[in-house]
Amino acid sequence: EAPTIVIDPTVKDGLTVKAGDTIVIAATSILGKPPPQSAWSKAGKDFRPSDIVQIDTTPTSSTLSVKYATRKDSGEYTITATNPFGTKEEHVHVKVLDVPGPPGPIEIS
Protein backbone atom coordinates (compact mmCIF):
# COMPACT_ATOMS: atom_id res chain seq x y z
CA GLU A 1 0.00 0.00 0.00
CA ALA A 2 1.20 3.49 -0.83
CA PRO A 3 2.73 5.70 1.87
CA THR A 4 0.75 8.07 4.06
CA ILE A 5 2.20 10.88 6.20
CA VAL A 6 0.60 12.68 9.13
CA ILE A 7 2.27 15.94 10.20
CA ASP A 8 2.07 17.04 13.83
CA PRO A 9 -1.07 19.24 13.89
CA THR A 10 0.72 21.97 15.87
CA VAL A 11 2.98 22.73 12.87
CA LYS A 12 0.75 21.62 9.97
CA ASP A 13 -0.49 25.17 9.32
CA GLY A 14 2.99 26.64 9.59
CA LEU A 15 5.69 27.13 12.20
CA THR A 16 7.17 30.42 13.38
CA VAL A 17 10.36 30.49 15.45
CA LYS A 18 12.71 33.23 16.60
CA ALA A 19 16.23 33.43 15.20
CA GLY A 20 18.53 31.28 17.31
CA ASP A 21 15.76 28.87 18.32
CA THR A 22 15.39 25.30 17.09
CA ILE A 23 13.01 24.41 14.27
CA VAL A 24 11.26 21.12 15.07
CA ILE A 25 8.92 19.47 12.56
CA ALA A 26 7.45 16.07 13.31
CA ALA A 27 5.80 13.59 11.00
CA THR A 28 3.96 11.63 13.68
CA SER A 29 2.81 8.83 11.39
CA ILE A 30 4.51 7.48 8.26
CA LEU A 31 2.77 4.32 7.11
CA GLY A 32 2.74 2.01 4.13
CA LYS A 33 3.52 -1.56 3.16
CA PRO A 34 6.39 -2.18 2.83
CA PRO A 35 7.38 0.58 5.31
CA PRO A 36 8.41 3.64 3.31
CA GLN A 37 11.77 5.37 3.34
CA SER A 38 11.44 8.98 4.44
CA ALA A 39 13.56 12.04 3.71
CA TRP A 40 13.38 15.71 4.70
CA SER A 41 14.22 18.45 2.23
CA LYS A 42 13.99 22.19 1.63
CA ALA A 43 14.16 23.85 -1.79
CA GLY A 44 14.98 20.52 -3.38
CA LYS A 45 17.98 19.79 -1.15
CA ASP A 46 17.86 16.84 1.21
CA PHE A 47 18.78 17.46 4.83
CA ARG A 48 21.73 15.50 6.15
CA PRO A 49 22.44 15.04 9.85
CA SER A 50 25.12 17.47 11.07
CA ASP A 51 26.06 19.59 14.08
CA ILE A 52 22.89 21.61 13.64
CA VAL A 53 20.58 19.20 11.81
CA GLN A 54 19.14 16.22 13.65
CA ILE A 55 16.78 13.68 12.11
CA ASP A 56 15.14 11.18 14.44
CA THR A 57 13.46 8.45 12.45
CA THR A 58 11.58 5.38 13.62
CA PRO A 59 9.90 2.88 11.29
CA THR A 60 6.66 4.90 11.51
CA SER A 61 7.67 8.50 12.26
CA SER A 62 10.36 11.11 11.64
CA THR A 63 11.31 14.37 13.35
CA LEU A 64 13.53 17.05 11.85
CA SER A 65 15.32 19.50 14.16
CA VAL A 66 17.38 22.44 12.90
CA LYS A 67 19.26 24.30 15.63
CA TYR A 68 20.25 27.99 15.68
CA ALA A 69 17.62 29.03 13.14
CA THR A 70 18.42 32.04 10.95
CA ARG A 71 16.23 33.92 8.49
CA LYS A 72 17.67 31.87 5.63
CA ASP A 73 16.09 28.81 7.24
CA SER A 74 12.66 30.26 6.43
CA GLY A 75 10.78 28.48 3.67
CA GLU A 76 8.92 25.34 2.82
CA TYR A 77 10.12 22.12 4.38
CA THR A 78 9.13 18.84 2.74
CA ILE A 79 9.01 15.29 4.01
CA THR A 80 8.84 12.62 1.34
CA ALA A 81 7.93 8.99 2.01
CA THR A 82 8.59 6.46 -0.74
CA ASN A 83 7.93 2.76 -1.19
CA PRO A 84 7.39 0.58 -4.29
CA PHE A 85 3.72 1.60 -4.42
CA GLY A 86 4.17 5.33 -4.48
CA THR A 87 5.52 8.57 -3.07
CA LYS A 88 3.78 10.95 -0.66
CA GLU A 89 4.90 14.45 0.24
CA GLU A 90 3.81 16.79 3.00
CA HIS A 91 4.93 20.39 3.34
CA VAL A 92 5.37 22.67 6.34
CA HIS A 93 6.02 26.38 5.96
CA VAL A 94 8.59 27.72 8.43
CA LYS A 95 9.10 31.40 9.21
CA VAL A 96 12.12 32.56 11.21
CA LEU A 97 11.78 35.96 12.87
CA ASP A 98 14.79 38.17 13.46
CA VAL A 99 15.62 38.68 17.10
CA PRO A 100 15.58 42.43 17.77
CA GLY A 101 18.96 43.90 18.68
CA PRO A 102 19.71 45.17 22.14
CA PRO A 103 18.02 48.50 22.93
CA GLY A 104 20.17 51.55 22.37
CA PRO A 105 21.06 54.06 25.04
CA ILE A 106 18.10 56.04 26.30
CA GLU A 107 18.61 59.78 26.29
CA ILE A 108 16.96 61.61 29.13
CA SER A 109 16.79 65.37 28.75
N, C-alpha and C positions, 0 to 999 in steps of 0.2 A: 504494500500500500504506500502511496505517495506521502512525503513528509508533511507534517503540520508543525507550526511554530506558534506558541503563545508568549507574547511579550508581557512582562510585569505591568499590570494596569496603571501603576503609579507613574510610569514613564512613557506609556503608549502614546499619549497625546503630546509628548514633547518633554524635554528635561532642560531645566535652566540651572546652571551652577555658577559660582563666582570663580574668577581667576584664582588659581592656586589650589582649588578644591579638587576632589576626585570625581570623575565622571563614572557612574556605575549604571550599566544597562544589563538587565537580566532577561533572558528567555527562559521562562519558568517551566516550559514544556516543549520538548522537541521529540516528536513521535513519528513512527513510520516502521514498516517492515520491508527489508531489514533496517535496523536502526540507522538513521542518516548520519552522514558526516556534516559537521557544522563549521562555519567560518564567519568571522566578523570582518567587515571592511568599511572603508569610508572613501568616497570619491574613486572607487574602483581599485583601491589598494588594500590588500589584506593586512590586518593587524598581525604582528608577530610578538610573542612575549618578549619583554625587555625590562630594563630597570623601571620604566614608568608604565608599561602595559602589562596587565595581568589578565589571563583568560582562564577561568575555572570552568572546566567542562566535565559533566557526568554523561552517562549514556542517554539521559533524557532532558538535560538542561545545559545552559551555558551562560556564564556571566562575564562581561567585559568590564574591566576597570582601567581607567586612564588617569594616572596621578598628575598633579601639578598642572591642571588645565590652563590653557592660554586661549586667547581669542581665536587663534588659528585652528583650535580644536572644535570650533563651532561647525555645524553642518549636519548632513544626514548620515547616520550610521546604519549599516545594513548587516543583518545576520542572514546567512544563506544555509539552508539544510538541503543536502542532496543524497539521494539513494537511486538505485536502478530504475525506480518508477517515477522519478520526477525531481523537481527542484522547487523549493518554496523560499520566498524572501519576505522578510519583514523589515520595516524601516522605522527608525526613531530619530526625530530631529533634536539636536542638542544645541543649546545656546550658551555661550560662556560670556559672562558679564565682566567687564573690567573692574578691578578693585580700585576705588577712588584713592588718590594719593593722600599722604598725610596733610592735615590742614595747615595752611600757611600761618605766619605770625599774625596775630590780631592787633591792629593798631587802635589804641584808645586815645582819643583826643580830649 
